[in-house]
Amino acid sequence: MYSHASESLIKQAREIQESELQKFYSRLMKMLQGKELGHDTVDSLQRLHLILSATKYTRTLPLELQKRFVALLSSPAEQHQVLSAAVLRETLPLTGQELNYNHQLNSHAAGLLLSQAVSRGDLSSLCTQLLRNLESRPSEGPTHSLMHTLPVLNSVLTHSPECLSEDQMTLVSKKLVDWLRYASVMQGVGTSSGGFFTGPRSRQPVPIAELDGSVSGDFFTVLCVGQGFTEDQWMNVYSFSMLRHWLLTYHSSCSTTVDADDRSEVDGSVVSMVSATSSSSRLLPPKERLREKAFQYCQRLIEQSDRKAHKKTDTELQKACLVEAVCILDCVCVEDASLVYRTFPCIKALFGRLSSELSYARVLLPIAQFYLNHGEIAAVDCENVWKVVFGRFPTELFNDPFLAHELLRFLRLNLESIELRVPQYTRYFPNLLKFLAWDSPAMVDDFVDLLPSMVTTGTAVELLHTLLDLPCLSATLVLQHRSTCLPISEPVGRSFVSLDAFRNPSFRGLFLFLLRTEAGSGDTMDRLSTLHELLVEAADWPRVTQCARTVPVLLHVFFNTIVTIADEKLLAHLILVLLERSSLLLNIPAYIKEIHRVFSCHLLRLCKLHPSLVVNQSHELLEFAGSTANVYSKEELYTHVVWVLGEYLSVSCDSRCSVSLITSCFEALEAVLFEITSSAPPTGMVCPAPKVINTLMSALAKLASRSHDLIPRVSLFLSKLRTVTRSGSVAWCSDEEDLVAIVTRGEELWSLLKAPGVAQSVLTPPPHVIAPQWHRDTNVALPLQLRALTSLTHSQ
């Protein structure tokens, strides 16, 4: 909130009258015409900026005053440059004629022109002026005139890469070559300009130094240090910072126009052989020469990164430059495959040097990208790279959010290539899921995209178990993290009881299974219930509860993927897992309820797609449906299991469905229905929902309609039900409206079963009745009637 004084000034600026504003313009015009601009002028400029910015409406300055402000952009005083640029930003965009800024561009003028460029022509004009600066000699303008040029040009490329002509691209490529390779190797005199390099004054120029303090014996790079720096050295830094963007924007677009056949010819051509030696690089065209110099520059950075830096900030700078250098080498190798063979020895040595250093994990990801893109061409073994990236990183750095984001982004961007070239990737899903278990809210979107690639016929069962155990994995990672932070001798509080279990050798195997690196050691563990007891206190830990909320989302993704690739045998196995794991979940009530809901949804879907699954798994389904305890503890899932038994246990769905199977199913469901309607629910349990009882009655009626010998038994139960409810309230239903609904449904079914032929048609209608196509059948009269009615309703 603004202070009272600030709000008063803003209110005055908004309420200023047009006549008063015109007078203010006139006074300001006279001030700007003076030879010297004093404090009054600065105050007036600040007030004008407040007036223009305080309202949402864009104002137009008088033309002469606007020209004065444009001229003020070239003032030697930076305060005047800033204020004039700020004022012009609040006005309507300058016209094409006014954009023709003839003075030496500074950063504020260039930024203003970029922000107000509204067309491709405006951007092209700005690029022309920027490149005019690049061609000028240092003596033609202020010494800092080039410092802003490349950052602004980089912004232009982002907005409109097509605004540069071929000649302009050639000019920039030549300039980048000069700055990257031929910057001064002597330190500048005086104080540093800031940025990466700072240091005290130096009277006499001396050679630049390396980060370890030794005198540099090669060309200047961003990893060279000194007490002062020349303009071309600063341009070297700026050039390196935009080099990858430049190569990706222009060189890649040009190289993609070459055919594969042409590329193979070029690889063996004189041009490729010439590019193999830096001494002959001047014979190359500008773009190829820039590519060669970029290659040399990055190789020098890799060599410099091996030096021991004296400062921690310089060590971090080395890592950042290594990331950029490897990315640029990858870029130039994509453009020119002949460079792969020159680059790989350097990249391979770099990986060997850094692979054991977890602090360089961020650098190893671009190296992995390089191996992914070029390992096949160079015929190198990439197995060690993937063991580090997919194995060691998630195991030891699961709590590093930056690495997690970078690694998952790497997977998402390269998923198609990884599936094709790294088949072992799917084995590492237990390890990769550690990122999700540790920081679920931040990672769930990534895994929604990645999970389908992990689902195969070989990993499906184990992956389903792993998803259901994610809250346990989250708790285990928390315990592992705490175990490293808290010494064993230190007493732990009540909230850390599970930490003792984590350190206990007798339970170590349970936790090690959850922390496994690769799949294939088993679908799940034998003592899941024991594990859940050990982790009972973890149910309300924030990370665990957040992780539990993401599991249903991933289960939907899993089942949506598995139905497209699995055969009936695998789907039958998954149904067994659903039934088994419905009672083996970490004790988080909301989590258990949501998992049962997901199971119910996809059980219904699987049986609808493959009705024969019900006969295949009839024994397990009947065992589940025949347990009265499931009515109270797994109401949602139990209801759907009963429904699929009543719906798909039929000869029309599977010819193997026998009368004895129907009878055994009927008897199991009948026993459960009789038990729950003849006694009160167990202590601590609520009455079963009307939906459960109605589903049981409907399933019995459907089964009886397929085996008429069972009809008298159903009718007897339904008649007793009506008799019992007439006497008043019952112990198994506490709500009177629910009881009425149950009795009404029972009477409907009783009436239907009096006519068995009708009952079967109503309770289990054939497919052509469920999904009628009469409006498309030309052999019946309905289409003719519909067309006649349509013509009548649309006539005048």
NUDO-905750 format. One record per residue (C-alpha): x, y, z. Coordinates in pm, whole numbers, plus 50000, padded with zeros to 5 digits. Each point is the difference from the previous one (the first is absolute). Last residue first. Layout:
NUDO-905750
XYZ;...
END
This chain:
NUDO-905750
456934773645601;501614965650029;502624990650260;497634981250233;498374981249710;503304990449836;501354987150330;496834979850069;500284983549658;503694992550051;499284984650339;497184978849857;502214987049720;502774991950251;497464981050220;498574978249723;502534972250027;502434986049743;502065031949975;501414995050351;501815031750108;497255013850230;499594965150141;503564998350128;499224990750360;502794997650258;498484981650298;497404982749783;502524988049740;502234988050283;497404975950150;498165010750317;501104984550330;497515011450268;497155008049760;500394971349755;500774975350281;497015011350203;497644997649702;500814963549950;499814993350374;496495015550045;499465000150378;503635010850019;499075035049885;497505005450285;502544988950258;502625023349848;497655029850024;498994990450356;503654998750106;500725034149848;497095014950194;501214983550321;503525014649957;498675034949920;497684999150302;502914989750222;502105028849870;497195024250078;499724986250354;503705004250077;501684977250254;500184968349794;501454967650142;498185001850334;496495001849851;497275025750045;496324990749982;498084967049983;499425004449628;503754996849941;500014963550100;497174990349765;501545017349699;503354983350062;498314966650046;498395003649657;503355009149845;501714970050160;497334975849881;500075014449648;503774995749983;499784963850111;497074992849764;502005014449704;503044977750045;498704971249791;499545024949717;503725002349931;500615030749779;497205020550167;501364988450339;503425015349923;498405033249909;497794999750311;502964992350224;502005028649842;497065023950045;499644990850368;503755004750061;500005033349815;497005012250203;501724990050323;503245018149907;498225031249870;497905002150316;503265006950190;501074975250263;499365010950358;502975016150170;502834980950163;501495005250346;498464968350138;498904976749723;496875009149800;496604989550141;498574966749901;497734983049748;500535021649693;503834997850004;499964962050041;497334992849740;501765021349741;503344983250069;498514964949978;498145008349680;503185013349841;501864967750063;497024978349900;499475018549674;503664997349906;499934962650066;496814996949792;501395019549706;503134978850002;497924968050020;497855011749709;503105004249785;501755030849859;502494986049747;497995015349712;501055034750114;497995032149973;496734985049874;500504970650235;499815024050295;502095011250293;500385034649843;497355021450174;499504983150336;503704994750055;500805034749867;497525015450246;501264980750300;503575011749929;498725035649956;498235000650336;503024984850176;502295027049859;497865028250135;499224983750335;503514989050085;499974998550382;496304993250068;499034976649718;503524985749998;499384984950345;497164979049857;502484980249790;498274981549715;500695027749749;503804996350043;499944962049977;497595002549709;502365023449816;502974977250070;498184968949873;498415018149705;503335012449866;499794984149656;496195001850000;500055037350075;502895005949758;497764986749721;498235033850001;503085016649839;499335036949925;497175002150255;502034980350252;502965023749965;497805031050030;498184987850310;503274991050166;501265034249891;497375020050186;499954977750305;503805001350039;499915038149976;497315001950271;501914975650218;503105021849962;498005030750105;498674983250314;503454987150097;501575034549955;497315017350207;500434974450278;503845000950009;501064965950131;502554989949738;498334975449764;499674962250007;496234993450006;499275011349644;503414985649908;498704964849954;496915008549797;501835024249775;502964976349961;497674971849894;498475023449741;503525007649876;500654962949944;496834997049790;501145030449798;503334982749934;498294968549872;497475020149802;502695017449794;501505033750089;500985028849770;497055024249973;498364990950331;503325006750174;500145036749906;496665011450141;500714977950301;503315017250076;498735035449938;497074993850236;502434985750255;502175031149965;497135022850103;499044976750286;503635000950130;500335037950011;498075005350324;502074973850182;503185019349919;498625031050168;499054979350305;503474984750016;501855032949959;497885016550269;500414972150259;496554989050118;500204963249906;503634997650108;499034988150349;498734967049855;503294993549823;501024969050195;496444986649980;499945005549624;503274981149965;498594970650194;496934999549775;502274999649697;501894969550123;500284979349681;501475026749774;498965011649652;500514992749632;503434984750047;503675008649941;499305010549643;499915037850026;503085020950064;501325022650275;498384984550305;498965023850279;496654982750066;501774966550009;502665014550230;497275010950242;498564965350037;503464983850016;501075022450287;497264987450228;502154975350195;503015023349975;498235027550202;501025034349870;496675006149824;498174985550301;501775025050225;499005027849764;496394988150027;499975012650359;500875035049876;496865018650114;500544988050356;503365016850019;503394986949902;502994994850222;503365008249839;502344970149982;498984992249642;500915035149888;497155020249846;500555015449655;500734968349803;497104981750162;497745029749941;500534997649625;499464962450003;496885004350210;498595026049758;500864977149711;498174971550175;496915021350054;499885009049630;500544963549907;497084990150223;497855026949833;501124985949661;499024964250086;496904999849776;502125013349714;502614973150063;497404972149997;498695012549665;503575002849865;500744964250103;496954987449811;500565021349690;503774995849960;500184971649746;496865008949805;501295035549982;499105031650190;503045022750045;499265020749688;496445005850124;501455014350327;501975028449841;497255025149922;498094996150328;503434997550158;500955035249900;496715014350124;500424982450336;503475014250066;499435032450192;497084987450209;501714966450071;503335011250145;501664969950163;497824972249856;500125015849654;503795001949994;500134964650139;497924988849701;503175001049790;501554972050206;497084975749980;499685009049626;503594989649922;499224969049798;498045020949746;503225017649892;501644967049902;498745004949644;502245030549955;500095007149625;496314998649895;498285008450328;502665026450065;499565015549657;496225003650045;500355013150353;502595026449916;498265031750116;498134982550279;503044981350128;502225030950004;497235019450177;499854972350258;503755002850053;499995038050020;497075001650243;501484973350224;503425016949986;498475032850115;497914983750271;502944981650161;498374976150248;500284969349773;503755006349973;501474966850116;497734973949847;498465022249733;503485009749868;501694966150036;497784978449784;498335019049719;502805024949929;502974979950130;498934966349864;498935017649679;503515013349943;501614966750077;497854982849736;500945024549723;502374977249805;501385018749700;499164995049633;500815036349905;496755003649809;498014981450269;501465021150279;499135032549822;496645012550129;499724979050315;503695004150085;499705037849964;496865001050212;501794979650265;502805025849994;497355027350038;498774980950310;503514994950139;500545037250054;497095002950245;501324970050189;503355016950059;499635000350380;499374962649975;503644994849905;500684964149888;498905006549643;502095031849973;503394988349870;498714970949793;497295022249855;502575026249901;502194973549838;497044987649795;499075035549902;503565007449880;500324967149813;496505005849851;500665034149846;502264991949707;497874970149895;496795019950035;501375029049794;499254981849674;496315000150092;499735037249930;496795016850119;499274975050278;503705001550090;499785038150027;497074997650242;501534972850215;503165020850027;497865029850103;498254979450269;503374987350126;501325035750025;496865013250173;500104973650272;503775004050037;499585037650033;497544995550287;502304975350174;503045022849964;497985029350134;499104979350306;503734993950056;500655037249953;497445007750271;501814975850232;503235019349957;503554987549932;499054979649695;501794967049937;500424995849626;498014972849820;497435025649890;502665016749784;500264969449772;496234998949959;500005037249926;502714994849735;497904973249835;497065023850001;501995027449826;501394976249737;496534987049908;498585035249995;502865009849770;499124971449762;496295008550001;500815036549940;502144989549702;497174978749865;497675029950019;502535024149849;501024977649705;503184979950060;503475008749869;500785018150327;499674966450178;503214986849843;502155002850312;497134986350209;500294966049835;497064976549953;498005027049829;502104994849688;499104963349991;496325008350035;500185025749721;501994976149777;497104975950005;499484968250197;497355013450232;498615020749713;499064968649809;498204985050298;498215033150051;498885001149639;498434965650038;498245010650320;498715030549824;501135035150098;497265024450094;500414990650366;503445016650001;498555034349937;497454998650279;502634985750232;502445028149922;497525028150055;498104996650328;501874971050161;503415015249925;498965034550123;498424986550319;503134979650068;502295030149947;498035024850213;502024997250324;503244993149811;499655032449806;499295019950317;503174986750164;502125006949691;498405034649979;501345006150349;503444989949879;499615023049698;499235028750237;503124994650207;500104984950343;501555009250335;501594981750289;500044966749820;498264966949959;499494975449713;497024976450016;497945020449751;502674993649742;503205017049880;502384981549768;502804977350122;502945000550242;498155014350297;502245009450290;499384978250304;497665010750278;497844968750018;497175018049824;502265007649703;501705033249950;499945028449746;503335014949902;501015033050159;498995035449919;501655025450236;498295020150275;497544974550133;497025010250211;498324974450223;497854970749881;496684989149868;499084975749724;496674983749942;498075032249982;501835031850085;501725024349760;503344992750156;502185027750125;502895014149806;502134986149719;498744969849809;501734966550032;501884987149699;498834970749786;497845022149779;497044983349832;500784979849685;498054967850031;496585008450139;499905036749904;501244994949644;497804969649936;496945018050141;500685029149766;500154977249698;496754982750097;498325033850054;501025011849653;498854967749834;496635002350173;499695036049877;500784989549644;497384972450015;497365024250127;498935002450361;496295004250089;499254962849980;500964993550363;497105021450128;499445001050375;502904978650121;502375013349737;499165035650109;500864991250360;503414987049887;500575032549810;499305019150321;502524978850193;502505002649710;499885037949971;500185010150365;503785000650035;500645014049653;499705036950089;502014997250320;503055017849857;497905029349885;499775004749626;502005001649682;503304992050170;498924964450069;499614993949626;496524995049862;498914967049843;498304987250314;498155032950046;498624997549649;498874965150100;497865014950274;498565026049765;499104973949740;498524977750268;497775028650116;498775005349645;499304963049964;498095000950327;497885029349881;499354982549668;498924968550181;497385020350176;499225015450338;503445011050113;499305019450318;501824976950243;502964995549764;500335037449937;499965006750374;502594973050073;502265013949728;499725035250139;500694988150354;502954978049899;501695026949794;499625005049626;502325024949830;497655026149859;497974996349682;496844985150150;497714991949710;497214990250236;498565034749955;499274992949634;498374966550080;497755016150257;500774999250371;497704979050213;497445020250203;501375013750323;500994982550325;503174985349849;501055035049890;500035012050362;502144970750121;502475004649711;500325037050083;500514992450370;502654973449943;501975020349745;499895031050223;501374980050292;502684985649771;501475034649943;501835001249664;496655007049830;499244977249706;496454992050121;499455037550036;499625002449623;496954977350016;498665021150288;500445031649800;498234984049705;497064991850227;499885036050115;499865011849640;497204975449916;497845008450301;499714969050222;497224974849949;498374983750301;499244963550070;497074994750237;500554977550303;500925030350212;502865004850245;502684992249739;499765032349802;499695023150300;502794982050189;502315001949698;499275037049968;500875005150368;503334981949956;500825021249697;499105031550193;502264990250290;502864993049756;499485033949836;499985017650335;503234982150093;501845015349709;500134994449627;502635022049841;499825015649656;496325008450024;497444987349750;498974972350239;498905025550261;497915019149746;498234968049896;499314991550364;498255033250050;497894994249686;499064964550097;498935012550346;497765025849837;498454972349789;499424979150314;498265028950174;497645003549706;499374962449993;499104998750369;501974979350250;497804974550180;502214969549954;503215017650104;498305015350305;498744965650107;503474985049957;501515027550215;497394994850275;500524962449993;503725005350049;499445023150297;497584975650167;502454971149957;499434974649726;498894964450070;
END
